[in-house]
């Protein structure tokens, strides 16, 4: 690598500029909550969370972002509890994120759509839990996974 490229990389690093974040979609999950609804048949998982999808100003063009999956894990993400949560978004995917634009999406989890055996409540309570989303942007060519901050579920027995 030439000394010119090393200088450019050092200059970018010293300014805190991360070239990847400027040209690919960044995703963040926030405002997550989980509410458990127990019955004699099992436990339903309800809740909400928000995804913020951001594309930097140096991107080559807009990015089509696909949702690849949503799961429920332990707060430190060391254990997965539910691999395929069903959620309804307030907009349809794929979502187009324009250059220098942020798109915010709210997701709702219905306990009727996310129902498991009663023993699942014992694993989920008292938490902490994290909602994990997997997104893929057309400019990146690969999936990224992001998680909410640790969540304490409500409705624990």
N, C-alpha and C positions, 0 to 999 in steps of 0.2 A: 504494500500500500504506500502510495507516495506521501511525502511529508505535507503536501497541500491538503490531501484528504484527511490526514490526521489532525491538521490544524482546524479544518472545518468541523469535524466531529467533536473536537475538544471545545470549540467555540459554542456549538449547539448544547453540549452537556453543561457548560458553565452558565448558560442563560436559563437552564431548566427547560429548554424547549425539547419536546419529544416529537420527532418528525412523524412517527407512526400515528400519534393521536390526531394529527392535523389532517391526515388524508384517509383515515378509516373511521367508520362509525364507532363511537364509544357508547357503551350502554351502562346505565346505573339503575339499580332497583332501590326503592325507598318506600316509606310509609306502609310497611307490611304489617298486617295483623292476621292472626289465625284464631278462629272461634270453633271449638269442638262442640258437636251436638250428639250426645249419647242417647241411645235407645236400647231396647231389649234385643234388637237385631244387629247392632254394631255402633259405629261412630261415623258421623259425617264431618267433613272438614270444610269449613267456610272461611271467608276472609276477603281481603283486598290487598292490592299493592300497586305501585306505580312504576313504570319504566320510563326512563328519559333516554332518548336516542339522539346523540349529537354528532354532527359531521363538521369538521373544521373548514376553515376558509381556504386552505390550500389543497383541498380535494380536487381531483380531476373532473368531477361531475357529481350528480346526485347518486345516491346509493339506494338500492332496493333491499330492505331489511326483512328477513323472514324470521318467524318465531319457530324454533326447532323443538322446544319442549320446556316444561315447567315441572319442577320437582320440589319435594320437601325434605330437608336434611336437618341434621343437628346444627346448632348454632355455629360450631366451629367447622362444619362441613365434613367431619370425619366419618359420619354415618348417614346413609340415605334411607329414608323411611318410606316415601311414596315417590316412585320414579316417573309417574305420568299423571300429574294433576291436570284436571280439566278446568279451564278458565275461560271466561268471556271477556273480550277486550272491547273498549269503547270505540275502536276503529278496526277495520279489516286489515289483515296481513296478506300480502306484503305491504309494508309501509314505505313510502318514498321519503327519504330525508335529503333535503337539498343542501347545497354547499353553504356553510356557515349558518346552519339551521339546527334547531332542537325540536324534536317531536316528543310530546309527552303522551303516554298511553296508560289508562287506568284499567286494571284487571279485577274481575270479581270471581271468587271461588264459591261455588254452590255446594252445600253439604249433601244435596241430593245427587250431584254428579261425582262427588268424591267421597265414597262410602267404603268403609273397611270393617274388618272384624273388631269386636269389642276390645280385644287385647291390644289393638293399635293405640288406644287412648293411654294405656299404661306406658307405652314406649314414648309417646309424644309429651306426656305430662311429667314433670312440670316445665319442660323445655330446658334451655332455650332452643329455638328452632330457627331455620333460615329458609326462605323461599329462594330457589335457584332458577334462573331463566337462562336459556341458551338461545342466542341470536346469531344470525349469519347475514352479513352485508355483502352486496354484490362486488364491492371494491376490494374487500379483504380476501375473499376466496377461502375462508375458513370460519368455523364457528367460534364464538366467545361465550363463556359462561360467567355470569355475575350473580351476586346474592344480596339479599337484604341484610341489614344489620340484624343482630340476634333479636328474636321475638319470643315473648312469653305468651303461650296460648291461654285463651280464656275458655271457660266451660269444662275445666278438668274436674273429674269426679273426686 
